[in-house]
Amino acid sequence: MGEPPTSADETNIRQLAAILAADVVGYSRLMERDEQTTLNRVRDLRKTVIEPRVAAHRGRVFKTNGDGFLVEFSSVVDAVHCAVEIQRATADRDHDLPEDQRLRLRIGVNLGDIFREGDDVFGDGVNIAARLEALAQPGGITLSRSVHEQIREKLDFDFQDLGEHQVKNIVRPIQVYRVRFDGDPEQVEAPPLRTPRQTPSKRLFALAGLVLIAIAGIAAWRLDLIPSTGRQQASSSADDRRWSFAVLPFDVSKDDVAAQDYAGSLADGLITRIGSGEFAVPILSREAAASALNSGPADTVGQRLKVGFVIQGTVRRRGDNFETSIGVVDVATRRSLGVRQFVEPVDVSRAHDRPALVKLSLELLDSSGTATRERILALPEDARDARDLAFLVWDLGYDKTSADKAVALLEQAQKMAPDDLHIRAMLGYKIALRAANHVSDNPEADIKRAEALLNGILAIDRGNLVALHGQVVILSARERWAEALTVGDQILKADPVNPPAMLNNSISLLELGRAEDALAQLDHFALYFDYARDTEITEDYGNVYLALGRYQEAAGKYRQSLIATPAEEYSRGQGQATLVYLISAEALGGKDADTKQALKDFYDANPTLRTIRTIREHIDFRTVPDSFIETVIRGLRKAGVPE
């Protein structure tokens, strides 16, 4: 039994796999108490406990973040054995520490269907494992019924049946079991997650978004965009309703006028957010949705409206708050995509760009986008239309293979729909991005081709946001930072909550020597988006702090980025550069012991890079300002790195 197959010919094929999901309990609390120590302890746990046991049981870690990881196994027996060994070893390590200082993990294991996309894994098999992990006790392991049935006669462990649980993003309840370790008491069954009530006249639908689309699409130049499928189309297909929405009237008490007003403003806000910016998709007015709801059963309203997804919820006043149960359903399959409880104060601002509403709208888009993507991947390749191909570009990475595939998909889509402005804009943008990320066979030719495509679109539509983002990429690649900032400001004027524009503006501002303004732009971004698990955005923060001379804050951000970076990345790319920045920040901050540890980590991963000259020759500093590089070199000298 070997490692799970990852060859290119198996990409996008539905397969059965065992997925282990794990998370550090109380990670945010531990970080607030002592960030540096927590980062070091979690990194050490991963290197000395988790990775060796995953390798011993023939698993493959396919995703990590600061406080958790996902592992794929071809054998469910290996997956459960690995989970048990990790929990036992983790408990033994911290046995002598006070309870509130121990690192504890929650682990969930599921056996289910997955899709592959390159080295990443998607599908309900992964989603259920993540939901099971959330149900585990600290130090515990929860299993799905499919896992329990496979191992109950094969492994000498005790199990406890915890009953059925309704979890986010999964339609049917899950039968949950837990592994009982020696001396464990019976666990009182945890109550299922709250689900919205149903009435004979109205059916409430559910939603869940695991990762915001805005965050998931940000890497390298952080300008990957959500296609504006509802904007500036020169041609359209009847099937474009697959990406369309209707917000149905919320269920509100007739006696509560304030709640009715709030529900109306919330629906209007969702319509505005979903129908604007790069996230724009066709969305019907409240009046059209209300009319359709009054003319027949709620569970068929999406079909009558000819939309892909419907959003509905219920609003109730609870003390000084409005509590909303809100969700989205896939009209084609009638599949509920989870449930979300949305709570705001009675006197909350009704602004459509308030952070809570922005996050909610993005999560709705994320859940519907995941469903749409899985549906496209299930189609035979010759059955996919131009918009299908453009949709699949969202999830591709930034290495050469992914960049070339994105361009090829969009070129194919353009041949199928030559008058579609959105596809043409995406093609120009992706070609520019390929050159800017230094993975192009002919960067200058790509830049010129991208310019011609994007300029042609902007001549027709001066406000095309995808084309404007492409312009920013080209200007940044040519180090014309002031002009890039001007175009970025133009994007933010049209869409003030535009994550790629905020992030790229912060880069331009840092390049222009305006580090305080760059920090303000990042802080504005952080109001709306949880970047804690995005290593590149965390590093952006570190770079700004280093430029400002706030060395310990910079070091903390670099350590946070490194803990979420696989150890093998310490010898190349972002991980290699981040280690160098950490050495400099620790040295300039006067932290001698931490400087020595960072140097050791760097030399262990890069034994031939022991001078400033070799570091400068092998590490790509093209994406940071010269003044920043000077600061880094000054820190390396202080750390004792020879010339």
N, C-alpha and C positions, 0 to 999 in steps of 0.2 A: 504494500500500500504506500504510494509515494505522495509527493506534494500535489495539491489540486492542480489540474492542467490550466495553463494560462496562454496557450498558443493563440495566434491571431485568428485561426480558422474557427475557434470556439467562441469568439466574441459575439455577443448578442443572442446566444443560444440559451434557452431556458434549461437549467440543470437542477439537480438535487444536491444539497450540501448541508453540512452541519456548521452553524455559525455560533461563535462565542462572542458575547458582548460584555465588556467589563468597564467599570467606572470607579474612581476613587471617592469614597464617602466623605462628605464635608470638605471637599477640595477648596471651595471659596473661603470657608472659615479658616482653614489652615494657612492659605495664602495671605489672608489679612493679618494673621498673627505673626507669621515669619515667612515672607515670600521666598527669600534666598534658600533657607533651610528646606522648605517644602519642595521647591523645585529640584534641589539636589537629591533629596530623599526619593522623590518620585522617579527621577531619572535613574538612580541607582537600583530601585526596585525593578524597573523595566529591564535594565541590563543584566542584573544578577539573578532575578527570579523569573520574570515573565518570558523574556526572549529565549533563554535556554530550554525552558519547559515546552514552549510552543514548538521549538525546533525538534526536541526529543519525541514529540508526539505527531510529527509530520504535518504541522499546521503552517499557515501563512498569514502573517499580519498584513491586512490590506488597507487599514486606515487607523491612524492614531491622532490624538489631540492631546492637549495638556493634561487631562485627567482621565483619559479612557482609551480604549482600543477595540478593534473588531478583528476577529481571526476566522479564517475559513479552514475547515477540515474535510477531507474526503471520507473520514470514518467518524461516526457519532460516538463510538466507544472511545476513540482517541480524544475527542473533544471534551467528554465528561471527565475522563482520567486527568487531562491537562487542567481543567477547571479545579478539580479537587486538590491536585498537587500545588497549584498556584495559591489557593486559599490557605492550605496548611503551611506552606513555606512563608507566606506573608504574615500569618499569625505568629509563627515561631520567631521571626525577625524582631518584632516589636513587643514580645511578651513582657519584657521588663519595664516598658514605658507606661506612664499613666494613661488611662483609657482615652482621655481627650487628646493625646498626642500620637496615638497609634494610627498608622496607615491601614485602612480597612477597604476592601473591595466589595462591590456587588457584582455578581456574574449571572448572566442569563445564557442559556444554550437552547437553540432551536434547530430542528431539521426541516428544511423547506425549500421551495423553489427560489432560484436566484437567476439574475441576468448578469452577464459579464460585459464590461465596457473597458477594454484595455486591461489594466491591472485592478480596476475597481470592480466592486460587486454591488448589485442593487436588487430590489424586489422584496416581496413579503417575507421571505426567509430571513432577510436582514432586519426588516422592521419589527418582526415579532421578537427576535432575539433582543433588540434594544428595549422593547416594552417589558420583556421578562426580566431583564436586568434591573429595571426601575422597581419591580415588585419584590426583589430580593432583599433580605435583611442584611445589614452590614456584616461582612464576612461570610455571607451565604450564597447559595447557588439555586436558581430556579430553572426549571425545565418545562418545555412544552410536552403535550401528550405524545406527540410523534417521537420525541426523544425517549420518553419514559418507556414506551412500548418496545423500542429497539434495544434498550439496555437492561431492563428490569431482571431478565434471566441471565445476563452476561456479566454484570458487575456486582460485587459483594458490598453494596451500599444499601442503607435504609432510605426509604422515600416517604414523604408525607403528601397526601393529596390536599391541595389548598382550594379545590373547587374551581368553578368557572369565573373568569374575570373579563369584563368588557374594557378593552384598552384602546388608546388613541390610534387612529389610522388603520384599524382593522375592523372589518364589518362584523364578523361573528365572534362571540365570546371564546376565550382561550381556556382550555383546561390546564391548570398550573400545578406543578409538583415541585417540591424542594428536596435537596439532598440533606439527609440528617447525619451530622457528624456525631462522633461518640460524645455522650453526655448532653446532647442537645435536648431541650424540652420540646414538647409539642408546641407548634406555633399557632397562635390564634389566627384564624383566617382573616386576612385583610379585606376590608370592604371593597367591592368593585368600584372603579372610577365612576363618578356620577354621570349619568346620561340624561338627555333632555326627555321630558315627559311627552307622551303622544296623546292627541285628542282625535276623535272621529273625523273632525273637519280639517285638521291641519297636521301634516307630518313634518317633524323637525329633522333636519339633516345635520351631519357631523363633519368636522374637519380636523386635520392636524398637519402641521408643517414641521418636519424635523430640523431642517436647515433652511434659512432664508435664501431664496434664489439670489438675492443681491450679494450675499456672502459667498455662496457656492460658486458663483461665476467670477470671483475676483482673484486674480493671480497675475504674476509677471507685471505687466503695466497696469493691472487691475482695471481693465476697460472692457471686459467681456460683458455683453449686453443682452438684455431680454428683448427678443424681437418684438417690435411694435406692430403686431399683427393686425391692429385695427386702424393704422395710420397710413395715409398717402399711398394707397395701393392703386397701381395702374390697371391691374387685373385682379380678379377675385374668383374664387371657387365657391360653389354652393356648400362644399364641405368645410369652409372656413368657420362655420358655426361650431366646429369641434373646440375652438378656442374662445368661445363667447360665453357671456355670463348674464344672468338675471338675478337681481336682489329682490326677493319676495318680501312683502310687508311683514314686519316682526309681530309676534304675538305679544300684545301689551294690554294691561288692564284698562278697560274702558273708563274706569273712575279716576285714573291717574293721568291728568293732563300733562304734567311735567315729564312723566315717563314716555308718553306718546310723542312729545316734542323731541326728547332725547333720541328715541328710536328712529324718528324721521331724519334727524341730523346725522345719526350714525350710518343709516342707509345711504344718504346723500354723500357722506364722506367716503364710503367704500366705493360708490360709483365713480366719484371723482378720482380717487387714487388708482383704482384698477384701470380706468380708462385714460390715464395720462402717462406721459414720459415713455421711457423704453418699455415700461411694463404695460403699455396700452394694449388692451384687447377689446373687441366689441362688447359693449355692455348696454343693456336696455334701461330705459328710464323707469322710475318707480311707478309711474302711471301705467305703462304697458304691462309691467309685472302684476300690478294690482288687478288690472282688468282681466288678465288671463287667470289669475287665482280665483276670481269671482265666477268664472265660467266653467269650472270643473274641478275634479280632485287635484290636490296638491301634488300627488306623486306622478302625475302626467303633465304638469304645467310646463316642464322643460321641453317636452316634445311638442306641445302646442306652440310654444314660443320659438322653437327651432334654435335653441341654444345648447351649448355643450355642458354647462354647469349651472346649477341654481344654488343660491345662498339664502338661508332662512334661519330665523332664530326667535328667541323669546326674551323679553326684557322685564325684569321685576325690580322694584325698589326694595332694598334691604338697609334700613337705617339711613346713613348718609351716602350710600352708594347705589348705583344702578348695576345689577348683575345680569349679564347677557350670556345665554347659551347660544352659540352660533356655529353654523357649519355649512359645508358645501357637499353636493352630491353630483356624481358623474351621471349625466342623463342617459348616455348610451347604455350603460350597464346597470343603472340604478344603484350603483355601489356607493355607500356612505364612506367618506374619507376621513373620519375621525370626529372628535368633538373638542370644543374649546370653550372655557369659561372666561369671559371678558368682563372685568370689573373696573368701573371708573367712578369718581366722586360725582355726586349730584350736581355740583357747581363746576364741573370740568369745562375747560374751553371747548367750543364747538369747532375749532380750527381743523381743517382737513389735513394739515401737515403736522398735527400733534403726534409725538413719537409713538404712543400706544396704538393709534389708528393706523399709522404707517406700517408698524410691525404686523398688525392683524391683516392688513390687505396683502402684504407680501407672503404671509403664511398661507392665505387662501390661494394665492397664485402658485405657491410652491407645491401645495397638495394637488392642485389640478394639473400643474405642469408634470409632476411625477406620473400621474395617471395617464396623461397624454403620451408621454415619452414611452412608457411601457407598452401602450397600445401600438405605437409606431414600430417599436422593436419587434413586436409579435407579427407584424406584417411581412410577407415575402418582399424581398428588395425590389422586385419589379412592380410591386403594387403601391409603392410609396410615391406620393406626388411631390411637387417642388417645395411646398410649405413643410411637408414632412422632413425633407432633407435639411432645410434650414433650421428646423426645430432641433434636430439631432446635433447640430453644431454647438449648441449651448454647453454641452457637457464634455467637450473635448478639451484636452490640456494644452500646454504651451511648448512641449518638446517638439522636435522637428517632425516626428511621425504624425503627431496630432495636428500640428499646424498645417502640414501638407494635406492631411485628410480633410480638414475643415475647408480649405480652399477648393479641393477637388469636389467635395459635396456641393458647395455653393456654385461652382462652375457648372456642375450637372444640373442643379436647380435652375440656374439662369437659362440654360438651353431649353428647359421645359417651360419656363415662364419668362421670356426675354423682356417683357414690359413691366415686370414686378419691381418697383423702386426699392422696396424693402430688401429683397434678395440682392439686388445690385449694390445697395449700400453696405449690407453685411459682407459681401464679397470684397469690396474695396477696403473695408475696415480690417478684415481678417488678413488680407494681403499685406496691409501696412503693419499690422501687428507681428506678422511673421518676420518682416524685416527688422522691426524695432527690437524684437527679442533675440536677434542674432541667430536665427535658425533657417535663414533663407539661403538658397544656393546663389542667388544674385540679388543682394539687398537693394542696390541702386535701381535695378530694373523693376523690382517689386514696388519700391517707393513711387517711381514714375507711373507705373500702371495704376496703383492705388489713387494717386493724385488725379489722374484722368477720370477714373470712375467717380470719385467723390466730388470733384469739381462739376462734373456733368449733372450729378444729382442736385447739388446745391444751386446750380443755375435754374433748376426747375422748382426746387423747394428749399429756400434759404434757411428754414428752421428744422430741417431733417436732423434729428438728434443723433442717429447712428452715423450719418456722414460727418457731423460736427465732431463726434468722438474720434472718427478716423483722422480728421484734420489734427486733433490734439496729438495723436500717436505720431503722425509724420513730423509735426513741429518739435515734439519732444525728442524724436530720434535725431533731428538736426540741431538739437540743443538751442532752439529758438524759444527759450522759456517764457519770455514776456508775451510773445504772441500766443503760445500755448495757454497761458493763464487767461488771456483775453477771451479766447474761444471757450475755455472752461467756464468763465463767468457768464458767457452767453448761454451756455447749457443750463447753468444754475438759475439764470433769470427765467428761463422757460419752465424748468422743473427744479424747484429749490431743494427737493429731497432726492438728489440723484447721486447715488453712492460712488460710481466710477468718477464723476466729475469732482466730487469732494476730495477723493483720494488723489487724483492726478493733480488737482490744484495744490494740494499739500506738497507734492513732489516739486512742482514748478516753483512754489514759494521758497522751499528749502534751497533749490538751485540758485535762486535769485538772492540768497542771503537773508531772507525774511523768516527766520526760524520761529519767531513768536507767532507770526501769522500762520505758518504751517501748522503749529501746534493747535491754534484756535480752530483751523479747518478740520484737523483730526478729531478734536473734542466735539465739534459739531456733528461729525459723522457718528461718533460713539453714542450720541443721544438716541440714534435711531437703530443702530445695528450692533449686535453682540459680536465683537471681533475676537473674543478671547481665544477661540480655537483656530484663528487664521494666523499662521506664522509670519506671513509677509506684512500684514498690517501691524502686528505686534512689533516687527522689526522697524517699520516706518516710525513708530513711536520712539523706539530706541534711538534711531538716527537723529530725530529732532532733539531729543533730550541730550544726546552727546554733543550736538552742535551748540546747544544752549549752555553747556558746561554743567548740566545736572547729571553727573556721572553715575551716581548710585541708582537713580531712576532709569537711566539708560541700561545699566547692567541688569537690573531686574527685568526689563522688557526683553533683552537679549536671552537671558536664561529661560524666560517663559517661552520664547520662540524655539529655543533648542530642545526643551523637554518634549515638545510636540514634533520634533524632527527625528526621523529614524537615524540611528547611529551611523549607518552606512553613508548618510548624506554629509557627515562631518568632513569628508575628504573631497567634496565637490560642491559646486553650485552654492545655493543659499546657505546651507549648513556650514560650509567652509568659511564663507565670508562672515557669517554671524559670530563664529568662534573668534575670528580676528577682532571684530568690533568689541566683543566681550572682554578680551584681553586688554584692549586699549582703555575701555571704560573702567575696569577694575584698577588698572595701574594709575590712571589719572585721578581716580577717586581715593587713592592711597590704601587700597585693600590688598596688602601684600599676599596673605594666605590665599585669598580668592584668585589673585592674579596668577599665582603659581599653579593652582588647580586648573585654571583655564588654559594656561600654557601647556600643561601636561596633557590635557584632553586634545589640544590642537596637535601637539607633536606625536601623540599616539596615533592619531588619524592621518597625519601628514608628515611622516618621518623625514622626507627630503626637503621640506620647506622650513629651514631653520635660520634664515636670514631675511632682513627686510627686502633685499633685492629679489630673492626667490619668491617671497610672498607677493610682491608687486607684479612679478612676471606671470604668476599662475592664478591669481584671483582677479575676477572681473570687477573692476571699479568703475565701469562705464556708466552705471546708473546712479552714481552719487557725485556731488559737487567736488571740485578740486579742494576747496577749503575744508570739506569734511575729510577727504583723504589725508590732508595735512594733519588734522587732529588725530586721526587713527595712527598715522606713522609716529607722531609725537608720543602717543600712548605706548606703542610697541617699543620705542626706545627706552621709555621709562620702565617698561617691564623687563628690560635686559636683553631684548632681541638684537643681535648684532647686525651691523649694516650689511 
